[in-house]
Amino acid sequence: MSREHVFRAAAIAAFLACTGAATSAPDSARFETELGPTPINHVTKDLVTGHGFATAALNGNRLAVSATFIGLATPATDAHVMMGSGIGMSGDPLLDLTVSAATSGTITGAFTLTPAQLAALRAGRLYLQLNSQKAPAPGGNLWGWLLPEHQKAGQDEPQLGPWFLPQGEGLKATHTGRPS
């Protein structure tokens, strides 16, 4: 092979690598959520307690979830990755997680996601839900939506601009109380 052909091949390979057209490393991303109480009413206010934090690492189509929780009123029974219609909108169980059967503990799981599940994760439609003895499914005890890692404002610290909702692009406000 001539020097010119080697140079051309190297230039084409560099171009393909820069544009992503060549085979590249698997897609990777990190997601996180604070686990907080599911909706509470006067009957469940003493039963739906606790909080936690979860991270999820995406490597290609493989998702690994790791979480901790504390302060449940009764021991945890099960936990799931759920799929809702959007951020803050409840849905149905999608994947089963392993959970400590205690009032404080861990939640773990690793899954190979389908293309539809990957799209749902990127759109903010996947969330974790932890159920307990006195706060069972479908309502549950703790939940939190898996969103890309992001900087957070501290307590009592005003946040400039819109709240962090990366999947919120394209979502339209449906209220009519204020002019735009």
Summary of the structure (lengths in Angstrom):
residues: 180
radius of gyration: 21.2
end to end distance: 64.6
largest distance: 80.6
contacts: 486
relative contact order: 0.18
helix: 16%
strand: 39%
